[in-house]
Amino acid sequence: MTGRVPGIDEAAFAAAVADATANCPLSKALAAVPITVDATLA
């Protein structure tokens, strides 16, 4: 995933991605399936 978010730095973007990964209903439903995220701030 590549994101463009005005006023956010790389650390805040990474924290948002980690939070979304941990709390996403789809991620929770697929907990038995390995999910990886490759996110960068554009």
Summary of the structure (lengths in Angstrom):
residues: 42
radius of gyration: 11.4
end to end distance: 9.8
largest distance: 35.3
contacts: 73
relative contact order: 0.33
helix: 45%
strand: 10%
